[in-house]
């Protein structure tokens, strides 16, 4: 929920500051640092392979504990990098949609307002809601199952 809200706030703020140009600049800014953030994805598999090598080499449990913590860090950085990529893709898609609307309506009397940043921010929020409620449902089912297991024990 928080990343979606941050993305919606960025879209609305950039639109208020500079219109579609501001949103396009935000997209370019995120895409400009995307190579660095996505290169962190390579850290996870390297740390995971190091843990496998330590286990196959028969090294002590202290080495495996260190490689496991590094692997967890690699998974976290990979997840953050993917979220950053999705956020920049949304901003880029919004800018491309605005450019398409500009070109499509240049010579014709074609009227549509899907490119409106407020409408698209609301669309993002609306698209997030089913996933939010599904997650809440799954968490409640998991809690109920855990309570049943505790009761049976």
C-alpha positions in Angstrom: 0.0 0.0 0.0 2.7 2.4 0.9 4.6 2.3 -2.4 1.3 2.8 -4.3 0.5 5.8 -2.1 4.0 7.3 -2.6 3.7 6.8 -6.4 0.2 8.5 -6.4 1.6 11.4 -4.3 4.5 11.7 -6.7 2.2 11.8 -9.7 -0.1 14.4 -8.2 2.8 16.6 -6.9 4.7 16.5 -10.2 1.5 17.4 -12.0 0.8 20.3 -9.7 4.4 21.6 -10.0 5.0 21.3 -13.7 2.1 19.4 -15.4 2.9 16.5 -17.7 6.4 17.8 -18.1 7.0 17.3 -14.4 5.8 13.7 -14.5 8.0 13.0 -17.5 11.0 14.5 -15.6 10.2 12.3 -12.6 10.1 9.3 -14.9 13.4 10.2 -16.5 15.0 10.7 -13.0 13.9 7.3 -11.9 15.0 5.7 -15.1 18.3 7.4 -14.8 19.1 5.6 -11.5 17.5 2.4 -12.6 20.8 0.8 -13.7 22.3 1.2 -10.3 19.2 -0.1 -8.4 18.7 -3.1 -10.7 22.4 -4.0 -10.4 21.7 -4.7 -6.8 19.6 -7.7 -8.0 22.8 -9.5 -8.8 23.9 -9.4 -5.2 21.2 -12.0 -4.1 22.2 -14.9 -6.3 25.9 -14.3 -5.6 25.3 -14.5 -1.8 23.1 -17.5 -2.3 25.7 -19.3 -4.3 28.3 -18.4 -1.7 26.1 -20.1 0.9 25.8 -23.2 -1.2 29.5 -23.4 -1.8 30.2 -23.0 2.0 27.8 -25.8 2.7 29.3 -28.1 0.0 32.8 -27.3 1.2 31.8 -28.5 4.7 32.6 -25.2 6.3 31.4 -24.5 9.9 27.9 -23.4 10.8 29.2 -19.9 11.6 30.1 -19.4 7.9 26.7 -20.6 6.8 25.0 -18.3 9.3 26.9 -15.3 7.8 26.1 -16.3 4.2 22.4 -16.8 5.1 22.2 -13.3 6.5 23.9 -11.9 3.4 21.4 -13.9 1.3 18.5 -12.3 3.2 20.0 -8.9 2.5 20.3 -9.8 -1.2 16.7 -10.8 -1.3 15.7 -7.5 0.3 17.7 -5.4 -2.2 16.3 -7.4 -5.1 12.8 -6.7 -4.0 13.5 -3.0 -3.5 15.1 -2.9 -7.0 12.0 -4.5 -8.6 9.7 -2.1 -6.8 11.8 0.9 -8.1 11.6 -0.5 -11.6 7.8 -0.8 -11.4 7.4 2.7 -10.1 9.5 4.2 -12.9 7.5 2.1 -15.5 4.3 3.6 -14.2 5.6 7.1 -14.5 7.0 6.4 -18.0 3.7 4.9 -19.1 1.8 7.9 -17.9 4.1 10.2 -19.9 3.8 8.0 -23.0 0.0 8.0 -22.6 0.0 11.8 -22.5 2.2 12.0 -25.6 -0.2 9.6 -27.4 -3.2 11.7 -26.4 -1.4 14.8 -27.7 -0.6 13.2 -31.1 -4.0 11.5 -31.4 -6.0 14.6 -30.9 -3.8 17.0 -32.8 -5.8 17.2 -36.0 -9.1 15.5 -35.1 -11.9 16.3 -32.8 -11.2 13.3 -30.6 -11.8 13.9 -26.9 -10.7 11.7 -24.1 -9.2 12.5 -20.7 -7.6 9.2 -19.6 -4.2 11.0 -19.4 -5.4 13.2 -16.5 -2.9 12.5 -13.7 -5.6 12.7 -11.0 -7.7 10.1 -12.8 -4.7 7.9 -13.3 -3.7 8.3 -9.6 -7.2 7.2 -8.7 -6.9 4.3 -11.1 -3.7 3.2 -9.4 -5.4 3.3 -6.0 -8.4 1.4 -7.3 -6.2 -1.2 -8.9 -4.4 -1.7 -5.6 -7.5 -2.2 -3.5 -8.4 -5.8 -4.6 -4.8 -6.9 -3.8 -5.0 -5.1 -0.4 -8.2 -6.9 0.5 -6.9 -10.2 -0.8 -3.8 -9.8 1.4 -5.9 -9.0 4.4 -8.1 -12.1 3.8 -5.0 -14.3 3.4 -3.5 -12.9 6.6 -6.7 -13.6 8.5 -6.9 -17.1 7.2 -3.3 -17.7 8.2 -3.9 -16.4 11.7 -7.0 -18.6 12.1 -5.1 -21.6 10.9 -2.3 -20.9 13.4 -4.8 -20.6 16.2 -6.4 -23.9 15.2 -3.0 -25.6 15.2 -2.3 -24.2 18.6 -5.7 -25.4 19.8 -5.0 -28.9 18.5 -1.6 -29.1 20.1 
